[in-house]
Amino acid sequence: MLETEKTSPDHANLDQLEALELVTVLLEDQMKAAQAVLKAREPLASAVELAFQRLERGGRLLYVGAGTSGRLALLDAAELPPTFSWPSSRAVALLAGGRDAMWAAKEGAEDDSEAGIRDLLEQNPTPDDVLIGIAASGSTPYAVAAVGYARALGLLTVGISNNPNSPLEAAAEIGILLDTGPEVISGSTRLKAGTAQKIALNTFSSAIMVRLGKVYGNRMVDLRASNEKLRIRALNLTLSLTRASEAQATAALEQAGFRVPVAVLMLEQNLSVEEAVLRLEAAGGRLRVALETGTRG
């Protein structure tokens, strides 16, 4: 039996607990998720470095999964554009059963290995792309088939699972085991197995974005300021990185379309919008490199 499907011997009386004790038990078990990801940091770091190299060449992040795993994959892909101005066309999640499965379970869709391959091929994958397969069991046919086929096509493939020696781990170039063990509610991998997957995906994609220069220091300078909250955040970032007044920073951001790196270059190096954009592009989108280049110049 899979580890994630085994019955935990510690909580046989779960249904008899009062609310506070029940919540405490669930939370304490969830804390094991972070430890499971921490133990997997070495293969996770290898995946980050290899993925960074491909994405720097113009590749895409492709995710594949079913059920909870697929929904977490879709969530990670959806959060990259507003957080790091990453193009949505370069973060694509393939969910067994299609996008409608995000809101309603599509029973049986995860068993369709042919659909996994078909959905992958519809994306016209190239060797510069990175495919991340996620499955708590590590044996979901939809995900395993897509990962195996992608690897044969030359993509970098990463398999994230919660059971050791899984087919997904074998199919992927880099296997990442999040060994969370039995769940408090037996078999409900939306609990700590899902939490561990979320932590791993957050870490993986965020680390890649840092390596790609989307972060300056520890500031998310390449955010997409699409609402009032994010415009205020963009203003605060610009103020913290320049010697400008609030009025000057606001004016620069408005001219720059609220692109923080462009506004910072305008203010710190007395550049026009066009000049700042060109300098940033010459630096590969990395604000630190653009500022240092301008200082040397």
N, C-alpha and C positions, 0 to 999 in steps of 0.2 A: 504493500500500500504506500502511496505517496505520503511524504512527511506532512504536507499541508492538509491531507485528508484524514490523518489519524485523530483519534479522540484524545484530547488533553486529559491526563489523569488528575489534574490539579483542581478542576472545577466541576465536579460531578453534580454539585448542588446549586449550579448557577441560577436555575429557575426559582430558587427559594430565597435568594438574597434580596434585602431591602435596597432601595434606590442608591443610597450613598455607597454601600459596599459593592454593589453591582458596577457602578460607574468606576470605582477605584480599581476593581479587578480588570475591567476593560482597558483603562488608561495604563495601568502598570504593564499589561501585556503589550500595548502599543509601543511602549518605550523600547522594547526589544528590536523594533524595526530599524531604528537609527544605528544600533550596534551591528545589526546584520549588514547594513550598507557600509559601515566603517570597515568591517572585515574584508569587504570586497573592493577596497580603495585601489589596490594595485592594478587589477584588470580594468577598473573604471578609469583610472588615469591613462592607461595605455589606449583605451578607446577614445578618450578625449584628444590625445595627441595625434593619433592617426586620423580621426575625423576632422580635426582642425586643418590638417594638411590638405585634405580633399576639398573641404569647403573653401579654403583659400584659393583653390584653383577654379572655383565656380560651381562646385557640387551642391547637392541638396541634402537636407535631412528628411529621410522617409521613415515613417513609423508604421508598424503593423501589429495588430493585436485584436483580441476579441473580448467582449464583456467588459468587466471592470478594467482589465489591462488596456484594452483598446480605448476606453473612455479617458483613461489617464494619459495615454499617448496623444490623443486628440487635444486634450487640455494643454499639454506641454507645447504642442505645435502652435496652438492658438495664442499662447501667451508671448511667443517670441516677437511677433511684429510690434505690438505696443511697447514692450519692454526694451527692445534693442533695435527697433526699426529694421528688423530682419524681414525680407520680402516673404509674404505668405506663400508665394509660388515656390519658395525654397524650404518650406516646412510643411510637409504633407503627411497626414495620418490616414492610413488605410484601416478601416474598421470592418470587421466581419459583419456582413449584413447591411453595409452602407451607412451613410450618415444618420439615417433614421434610428439606427441601433444605439445612438447616443442617448436617446430618451426612452426607448422601449426595447426590451430584450428581444433578440431575434434567435429563438431557440433553434439549434441545429446549424446555424451559419458558421460556427467555429469549426465544425467538422468538415467543411468543404475546402479541401486542399487545392482543388482546381481553381476555386474562386480567389484564393490567396495569390496564386501565380497570375491569374488573369488581371486582378486588380493591380498587381505590380507592373505588368507589361503595359497597362493603360497609361502609366506615368512615363513611358519611354525612358527607362533608367539608363544611366551611363556609368562607366567605371569611376567617375569622380563623385558619385552619389554615395551616401551612407544610409544603410537600412538598419533600424533598430527594431528587433522583434521582442515583444513582451508577452509573457504567459506565466502565470503563477505555477501551473502544473509543469510547464516546460514541454508539454506534449501536444498542445493545441494544433491540429492539422493545418488550419488556415495560416497560422504564423510560421510554423516549421517549414511548410512548403515554400512560402514566400522567401524566407531567409535562405533556404538551400538553393533555390533558383537564382536569387540575387548574387549569392556567392559564386555560383558558376558563371555568372555574367561579369564578374570582376568587381562588383561593388564591395566596399567595406561592410561587413555584416557583424552586428553586435546582438547577442542573445541574452536577455535578462529574464531569469526564472527564479523560482523559490524552492526548487527541488534539485538535489544533486544528481549528476550524471543523466541529465535529461536529453531528449532528442533535440531540443532547441539549442542547448549548449553545444552538442556535437555538430549541429548544422552550421553554426556561426563561426566566423573567424575568431572572434573574441567572445567567450562565454562569461557572463557575470552572474554568479550564484548569490542570491540574497536568502540565506538559510534561516528563515523565520520559524520553521517547525510548525507543530500543530497550533490551530487557532483556539481561542477560548470558546467560541461557538464553532464546533467541529465543521471543518470544510468551508467556512465562510471566509474566503480569501480576500474579500473586500475589506477585511480588518487589517491585521498587521502586515500581511503579505502585500496588500495594496498600498499601505502606508510606506513600506520599504520601497516599492516601485516608484511611488511619487517622489520620495527623497532622492532616489538614484537618478530619475529623469531630470529633476530640478538641478541636481549637481552636474550631471553630464552636459546638459544644454547651456547652463550658466557658465560653466568652466570654458566651454568652447567659445562663447561670446566674449569672455574676458580675453582669451588668447587671440581672438580676431580684432581686438582693439575697440570693442564696444563699450569698454569701461575705462575711465581715467582715475587712477588711484583705486578707490572703491566706490566711485560715483558712476551711476548709470547714465552717462552723458548722452547716449545715443537713443534716448527714449523718443517715442512718437507722441507729441503733445496734442492729443486729439480731444481733450476736454479741459474744463476749467481747472480741475485738480492737477492735471499734468502740466498745464501751462504755468501754474504757480510753482510746481516742482522745477520746471525748466528755468524759471526766473531765479529761484533760490540757488540752483546749481550754477547759473551764470554769475550771480553775485559772489558766490563762494570761490569762484575760479578766476575772478578779475578784480580790478580795482575800480570798477565802474559804479556809478550811483544807480539807484533803482530806475530812475528815468532813462539813463543811458542804456542800461541793460535791457529794459523793456523795448526801447526803440530798436536796438540791434536785433533782438529776438524777432520782432515783427518784420523787420527787413529780411531776416534769414529764414522766414517761415517757421519759426520756433525750433530750428535746429541748433541745439546748444553748442556743439563743436564749432559751427560756422560763426555763431555770435561771439564766442570766446575769442576766436582768431581775429575777428573784426575789431574787437575792443582792445585786445592785448597787442596787436601788431598793426593797428591803424590801417586795416584793409577794407576794401569794398566787399560787398557780398560776393561778387564774381571772383575777386582775387582770393577770398577766403575759401570758397568752394574749390577752386583749382589747387590751392595749397593742400587742402584736406585730401583731395583725390590723389595728389602726388605722394602723399604720405600713406596711401592705402586705407584711408578713413580713420587713421589713428591720430587722435588729438595730441597725444604726448609727442609723437614724432613730428607732427606739423609745427607745434610750438617750439620744439628744440631746433628744427631746421630754420625756422624764422629767426630765432635768437642768434644762431651762428651766422645767418645771412646778414 
